Amino acid sequence: MNLKNLKLLTLIVTVALFASCKSSSETENQSRNNQRQRGGQPNAEQLISEMDADKDGKLSEAEVKGPLKNDFSKIDTDEDGYLSKVEIENAPKPERQGGGEGRPSRG
């Protein structure tokens, strides 16, 4: 089995595993949503849930925006044209922009 087929098989297994583990409790989802509303960084699952327009469990370059779009080729480590949950989890975290939005300024 060549390296390309191995990468494809790994991606398929990862997507299948992700799809089979997708169910989660409503309380957990509410907790994640609360974190997101407080300005916390979304996790990979949240990003896919929010941006995956065709609901295939991965993100194409056309579906992403912001830092994911800017660094798409760096994050797409298997170069298949899609970002998987694993690739997003392993992506370098973007540095926060601005001076802490929503916080009172000290002066």
N, C-alpha and C positions, 0 to 999 in steps of 0.2 A: 504494500500500500504506500503510495507516494505521500509526500508531505502535504500537498494540496488536498488530497482526499481525507487525510487525517484531520486537517483543520476543519474541513467541511463536516465531517462526522462529529467532531467536538462541538461545533456550533449547533448542529442539529440536536445533539444530546442536551446541550445547555438550554436551548429553547424549549425542548420537550419537558425538561425538568422544571424550568420556570413556569411553563403553562400548567403543569400538574400541581404545582405548589402555589398557584395564584390565589386560591381562596384564603381569606383571612377574616378575623372577627371585625365587627363593626366598630367596636371600641378601639381596636388598633388603628383602624382607618381614621377615626375621629382624632386620635392622638397625633397621627401624622399630619392631618389637616391643620390642627391647632399649631403644631410646630411650624408649618409652612406659613400660616398667617402671622406668626410672631417674627417672621423674617429669617427663620432657619433655612439652611440649604436643603433642597429636596434630595431624597435618596434616588438611586437608580430606578427603583420600581415606580416612584412618583413621577419621575421625568418621562418614563416610557408611557405611563398611564395618561399623562397630560398631553404628550406630543404625538403619540402613535395613531395617526389619522386612519390608517388602514387596518389597525388592530391585529397586526401580524406578530406582535411581541418584540419587535426590534425597530430601530429608528433609521430611516434613510436620510441622506443629506437634505432632501427637500422638506422633510418633516421637522428638522431641528432648527433652533434659533439660538442666539446669544453665544456664549462661550463654546457650546457644543458645535455650533456651525463654524465658528472661527477656527477651531482646532480639530475639525472632523477627521482629517487625514492622519493626524497624530493619534487620535483615540481609536480609530478603526485599525487595530493592530493586525487583524487577519486579512485586511484589505479586500473584504467582500462587498464593500459599499453600504454596509449597515453597521449600526452600533448595537451590540448586545448588552444585556444587563451586566455581564461580567466585564466587558470593555468599559462601560460607563463607571462601574465601581472602581476599576483600576486606573481611571483617568486622573491626571493631576488636577487638584482642586484649584479653581480660579481664585485669584486674590480678590478680596472685597473691594468694591469701588466706592468712592465717596467717603464721607466722614461719619458713617454710622447713621444712616437714615432712620428717622423716627425717634432718635434719642435727643434729649434736650442738649443744646450747646452750652458749654461752660465758658464763661468768659469774663 
